[in-house]
Amino acid sequence: MPNQPRARSIDLDNPFAPLTGLCELVLVRHGEQQLSKELSAAETVDPPLSELGENQVRAVAQRLAERHIDAVYSSPLSRALRTGTAIADEHGLIPVVREELTEYEPWQKFPADQSPFEVLPHDEISKIFREHIRTRRYDAFPYAEDPVGFRERVLGEISAIVDQHPGERVVVTCHSGVINAILADALGSGFDMPVRVHHTSVSVIRGADTRRAVQSINDFSHVLPFQTHVGAMNL
């Protein structure tokens, strides 16, 4: 969109400012997926939505139907694309799929046909997750993909989206790790996972050139009428 004036920094922090010259990113985590300890490392990459996940997706699509949305971008993984498609349908849009929005893989270097939860000793699994929760960093996962490379690909794609959509509101349906990479960058955080974002939660960031301002984080009020707990495998 040519001839957009440069956004003022004060407007990035003002939720009531018009979007002139800046892009509003509405980050939506996918609905709950079907997970079990029996899944192999490869199968954990792209599980389908659970029944609860489908309900969450309908709820967030209905919520965002009330907002003006100019574009929807999505991770190619089925749980995110299903979420993005439901939101896009409310606005007569088709999600733009970007590989760079794919989730971080904590078991990328583990044997693809084996389940980490069934092969590794229980004590080792517990230690990995305790350390991850304590440090909020990916270093705890010994079989994971490179966290620096992950962060670079996510932030590079987000920068491209911001640059392409000045003056517009864009929904990005993706994953907890992806949203946390964006939030950590915007907040200047050294954590890989500064926030535990809920399924179909909405986080809003405004951006212009290299500047980012967080408007809201992890709003999942739309699922409260029907959801009362989180499954153990989805914590």
C-alpha angles and dihedrals in degrees: 000000000000129000095026110156117238111268118243115241090232089060092056088065095041111088090194097051117109116256093245108147095355138083125229113213116202104197113201124184115218123257122273113293130216107258133170137166090247094066116108120236089259093049092053090064097071115013119163125251119276122232088263089049091056090052091050091051092052090049096051092044090054091047094052092043086082093060128075108250122188100186143359124215123188145186111247092237110111098239092054095041091050088053093047093047092053091052094043092050090063089061102037091252136131118222117248106226118219123184090205089070092063115126125263111265113224091180099040094125096040117103103282096220096051133077114237089208092056100037103041120068114262091240091055093050091048092049092051094052095041090054092046092051091046097049100027086219134117093231087093091071109081094190099045134120119259107287093205092054091046093052092047094052093047095047092044091056093046091051089052091051093048091049092049097049112045111164092019141104113231128189117213115194110197144114144304093256093048093048091047092052089054094045093046090053093047093047096042090239124162091209123102090210109026092160135034099224116202125230111283090001116155123229121178128207129174118211142182125174103321096336122104133183125187115226101176140349135211101350107174099157091127092070096049095090091067110014122079105164146011121243117247094244091052099051 
